[in-house]
């Protein structure tokens, strides 16, 4: 991409969104904001991305039985943030890679005199190898940490895992720290997820339709609530699941249909056997 006749990328994002976390955590959020992003090439395969923005998030719709930690955060907070991400990508395709790898690391600071102040880092990547015609093996993983500066990390900024968010066989926010009194998911300061996946052909007709089969194993954990409290359950157990599925390169975009069963879990976890997702996973 080019910007101002140079090999740079630039963009503006303006957002106004509402999210429902009632099933997981007994609250909703409303968020408005804007950000400005720039990208610059470092090498043939590496790029550096810088984003600066502001967002206002309001916690609303808190259930009368919600966790004490959620009730304490009712209202709105404004964050001014700056992030930097470096990506190295040698994959032959962004949608259906058969070889190459992608690695990315990012660091985000929220503060600059706004209502919240914290630092968050993430690192992750994926490696793809075609072991025979149309049989593709993938290894992927991600780790993240968030550090509070003035003990003011909002719950909605904490790490979550489960469902579409990195750990099949578990529901969205299905693992990690919870309120012991009402089972609300609270999120954690540290996160790790990893995946082994094999994509394979299912015959000439399926291949013509753009459908491949999948077998996979996922693992990971979320741990460490932002404060020590006897009302918080945090088992620190490494969770794992195995499953099968299908990937369809449909006219509407990539679709994934997956069945997964947990093989390692904590008793307070919420599981989910079937998932249906739009988009790519890696």
C-alpha positions as CSV (number, residue, x, y, z in Angstrom):
1,X,0.0,0.0,0.0
2,X,1.0,3.6,-0.7
3,X,0.3,6.8,1.2
4,X,1.5,10.2,-0.1
5,X,3.4,8.5,-2.9
6,X,5.4,6.5,-0.4
7,X,5.3,2.8,0.5
8,X,3.3,3.6,3.7
9,X,-0.1,2.7,4.9
10,X,-2.5,5.0,6.9
11,X,-6.0,4.8,8.0
12,X,-8.6,6.3,10.4
13,X,-11.0,4.1,12.4
14,X,-14.2,5.5,13.9
15,X,-16.3,3.2,16.0
16,X,-19.5,3.1,18.0
17,X,-20.3,-0.4,19.3
18,X,-22.3,-2.1,22.0
19,X,-21.5,-5.6,23.4
20,X,-23.5,-7.9,25.4
21,X,-21.6,-9.8,28.2
22,X,-24.7,-10.8,30.2
23,X,-24.2,-14.5,29.8
24,X,-20.6,-14.4,30.8
25,X,-20.3,-11.5,33.2
26,X,-23.7,-9.9,33.8
27,X,-23.1,-6.5,32.1
28,X,-23.0,-4.7,28.8
29,X,-20.6,-2.2,27.3
30,X,-21.0,0.8,25.1
31,X,-17.9,2.1,23.4
32,X,-17.2,5.1,21.1
33,X,-13.9,6.3,19.8
34,X,-11.5,7.0,17.0
35,X,-7.9,6.0,16.1
36,X,-5.3,6.9,13.5
37,X,-2.9,4.2,12.3
38,X,0.3,4.2,10.2
39,X,2.3,1.3,8.7
40,X,5.8,1.4,7.4
41,X,7.9,-1.5,5.8
42,X,11.0,-2.5,7.6
43,X,12.1,-5.3,5.3
44,X,10.5,-7.3,2.5
45,X,8.5,-9.3,5.0
46,X,8.4,-7.1,8.1
47,X,6.2,-4.0,8.8
48,X,5.8,-1.7,11.8
49,X,2.4,-0.4,12.7
50,X,1.7,2.6,15.0
51,X,-1.8,3.4,16.3
52,X,-2.9,6.3,18.5
53,X,-6.5,6.8,19.6
54,X,-9.1,7.7,22.2
55,X,-12.1,5.6,23.3
56,X,-14.8,6.0,25.9
57,X,-16.3,2.9,27.4
58,X,-19.4,2.6,29.6
59,X,-20.4,-0.4,31.6
60,X,-24.2,-0.6,31.6
61,X,-27.0,-3.0,32.2
62,X,-25.5,-4.6,35.3
63,X,-27.6,-7.4,36.6
64,X,-28.8,-7.1,40.2
65,X,-26.9,-10.4,41.0
66,X,-23.7,-9.3,39.3
67,X,-20.3,-9.7,40.9
68,X,-19.2,-7.0,43.4
69,X,-16.2,-6.3,41.2
70,X,-18.5,-5.6,38.2
71,X,-20.8,-3.4,40.2
72,X,-17.8,-1.4,41.4
73,X,-17.0,-0.4,37.8
74,X,-20.4,0.8,36.7
75,X,-20.1,4.0,34.7
76,X,-17.8,5.3,31.9
77,X,-14.1,5.7,31.5
78,X,-12.0,7.4,28.8
79,X,-8.7,6.0,27.6
80,X,-6.1,7.6,25.4
81,X,-3.8,4.9,23.9
82,X,-0.7,4.4,21.8
83,X,0.3,1.1,20.4
84,X,3.2,-0.3,18.3
85,X,3.1,-3.7,16.6
86,X,5.8,-5.3,14.4
87,X,4.8,-8.1,12.1
88,X,7.0,-10.5,10.1
89,X,5.0,-12.5,7.5
90,X,6.3,-15.0,4.9
91,X,3.0,-16.9,4.3
92,X,2.0,-17.6,0.8
93,X,-1.7,-16.7,1.5
94,X,-3.5,-14.7,4.3
95,X,-6.7,-16.7,3.9
96,X,-5.4,-20.3,3.3
97,X,-1.6,-20.4,3.9
98,X,0.2,-23.7,3.0
99,X,3.7,-22.6,3.8
100,X,5.6,-19.9,5.7
101,X,5.1,-18.3,9.1
102,X,3.8,-15.1,10.7
103,X,5.2,-13.6,13.9
104,X,3.9,-10.5,15.7
105,X,4.7,-8.6,18.8
106,X,2.8,-5.5,20.2
107,X,2.9,-3.1,23.1
108,X,0.1,-0.8,24.0
109,X,0.1,2.0,26.6
110,X,-3.1,3.6,27.9
111,X,-2.9,6.7,30.0
112,X,-1.7,10.2,29.0
113,X,-3.8,11.7,31.7
114,X,-7.0,9.7,30.9
115,X,-9.1,7.7,33.4
116,X,-7.1,4.5,33.2
117,X,-3.4,3.7,32.9
118,X,-1.9,0.3,32.0
119,X,0.6,-1.4,29.7
120,X,-0.3,-4.5,27.7
121,X,2.1,-6.7,25.7
122,X,1.3,-9.5,23.3
123,X,3.4,-11.9,21.2
124,X,2.3,-14.6,18.9
125,X,2.7,-16.4,15.6
126,X,1.8,-19.3,13.3
127,X,3.8,-21.7,11.1
128,X,2.4,-23.6,8.2
129,X,3.8,-26.6,6.2
130,X,2.2,-28.6,3.4
131,X,3.3,-32.1,4.3
132,X,1.7,-33.6,1.1
133,X,-0.7,-32.4,-1.6
134,X,-3.4,-30.2,0.2
135,X,-2.5,-31.6,3.6
136,X,-1.4,-28.6,5.7
137,X,0.0,-28.7,9.2
138,X,-0.2,-25.6,11.4
139,X,1.4,-24.7,14.7
140,X,0.2,-21.4,16.4
141,X,0.4,-19.7,19.7
142,X,0.0,-16.4,21.5
143,X,1.0,-15.0,24.9
144,X,-0.1,-11.8,26.6
145,X,0.3,-9.8,29.8
146,X,-1.2,-6.6,31.1
147,X,0.4,-4.5,33.9
148,X,-1.5,-2.0,35.9
149,X,0.2,1.2,36.7
150,X,-2.4,2.8,39.1
151,X,-4.4,-0.3,39.9
152,X,-7.1,0.7,37.4
153,X,-7.3,-1.9,34.7
154,X,-11.0,-2.2,33.7
155,X,-12.6,-5.6,33.5
156,X,-13.3,-5.3,29.8
157,X,-9.5,-4.8,29.1
158,X,-8.5,-8.1,30.9
159,X,-7.6,-11.2,28.8
160,X,-10.4,-13.7,28.0
161,X,-10.2,-17.1,26.4
162,X,-12.7,-19.6,25.0
163,X,-14.9,-20.1,22.0
164,X,-14.0,-18.0,19.0
165,X,-11.4,-16.4,21.2
166,X,-8.6,-18.9,21.1
167,X,-9.7,-22.1,22.9
168,X,-12.3,-24.4,21.2
169,X,-14.3,-26.7,23.4
170,X,-14.9,-23.9,25.9
171,X,-17.5,-21.1,25.8
172,X,-16.5,-17.5,25.3
173,X,-14.8,-16.3,28.5
174,X,-15.3,-19.9,29.6
175,X,-12.0,-20.2,31.5
176,X,-10.0,-18.0,33.9
177,X,-10.7,-16.1,37.1
178,X,-14.4,-16.1,38.2
179,X,-16.4,-14.6,41.1
180,X,-17.1,-17.5,43.4
181,X,-20.5,-16.2,44.5
182,X,-22.2,-16.0,41.1
183,X,-19.8,-17.5,38.5
184,X,-19.3,-14.2,36.6
185,X,-16.2,-14.3,34.4
186,X,-13.7,-11.6,35.4
187,X,-10.7,-12.1,33.1
188,X,-7.0,-12.3,33.9
189,X,-3.8,-10.4,33.6
190,X,-1.9,-13.2,31.9
191,X,-2.8,-15.4,28.9
192,X,-1.4,-18.2,26.9
193,X,-2.9,-20.1,24.0
194,X,-1.6,-22.7,21.5
195,X,-2.9,-24.8,18.7
196,X,-1.9,-27.8,16.5
197,X,-4.1,-28.2,13.4
198,X,-4.1,-30.4,10.3
199,X,-6.2,-29.4,7.3
200,X,-6.8,-32.2,4.8
201,X,-8.8,-32.9,1.6
202,X,-12.1,-34.7,1.7
203,X,-12.4,-35.8,-2.0
204,X,-12.5,-34.2,-5.4
205,X,-16.0,-32.9,-5.1
206,X,-15.4,-31.2,-1.7
207,X,-12.1,-29.8,-3.0
208,X,-14.0,-28.2,-5.9
209,X,-16.4,-26.6,-3.5
210,X,-13.5,-25.3,-1.4
211,X,-14.1,-27.5,1.6
212,X,-11.3,-29.1,3.7
213,X,-11.5,-31.2,6.8
214,X,-9.8,-30.3,10.1
215,X,-8.4,-32.1,13.2
216,X,-7.0,-30.0,16.0
217,X,-5.8,-29.7,19.5
218,X,-6.0,-26.5,21.5
219,X,-4.5,-25.5,24.9
220,X,-4.1,-22.5,27.1
221,X,-4.9,-20.6,30.3
222,X,-5.9,-17.2,31.7
223,X,-4.9,-16.4,35.2
224,X,-4.3,-13.7,37.8
225,X,-7.2,-11.3,38.6
226,X,-6.2,-7.7,39.1
227,X,-6.5,-8.0,42.9
228,X,-6.2,-10.7,45.5
229,X,-9.6,-11.6,47.0
230,X,-11.0,-14.8,48.5
231,X,-14.1,-14.3,46.4
232,X,-12.2,-15.0,43.2
233,X,-11.7,-18.5,41.9
234,X,-8.5,-18.9,39.9
235,X,-7.5,-22.5,39.4
236,X,-4.5,-21.8,37.1
237,X,-5.1,-25.1,35.4
238,X,-3.8,-25.6,31.9
239,X,-6.8,-26.3,29.7
240,X,-6.8,-28.5,26.6
241,X,-9.2,-29.7,24.0
242,X,-9.3,-31.9,20.8
243,X,-11.7,-31.7,17.9
244,X,-12.7,-32.0,14.3
245,X,-14.2,-29.7,11.8
246,X,-14.5,-28.3,8.3
247,X,-13.2,-25.1,6.6
248,X,-15.2,-23.7,3.7
249,X,-14.0,-21.0,1.4
250,X,-17.5,-19.8,0.7
251,X,-18.6,-17.0,-1.7
252,X,-19.3,-15.0,1.5
253,X,-15.9,-15.6,2.9
254,X,-14.2,-18.3,5.0
255,X,-16.5,-20.3,7.3
256,X,-15.4,-22.8,10.0
257,X,-17.6,-25.5,11.6
258,X,-15.9,-27.2,14.5
259,X,-16.7,-29.8,17.2
260,X,-14.3,-29.9,20.2
261,X,-14.2,-31.7,23.6
262,X,-12.2,-30.5,26.6
263,X,-9.6,-33.1,27.8
264,X,-8.3,-30.9,30.6
265,X,-10.5,-28.4,32.5
266,X,-11.3,-26.9,35.9
267,X,-14.7,-27.6,37.5
268,X,-15.8,-24.0,37.2
269,X,-15.1,-23.8,33.4
270,X,-17.9,-23.4,30.9
271,X,-17.7,-25.7,27.9
272,X,-19.1,-25.5,24.4
273,X,-18.9,-28.4,22.0
274,X,-19.9,-26.9,18.6
275,X,-18.8,-23.5,17.2
276,X,-19.5,-21.8,13.9
277,X,-17.2,-18.9,12.9
278,X,-16.7,-16.5,10.0
279,X,-13.1,-15.6,9.0
280,X,-9.7,-17.1,9.3
281,X,-8.2,-18.4,12.5
282,X,-4.5,-17.7,11.9
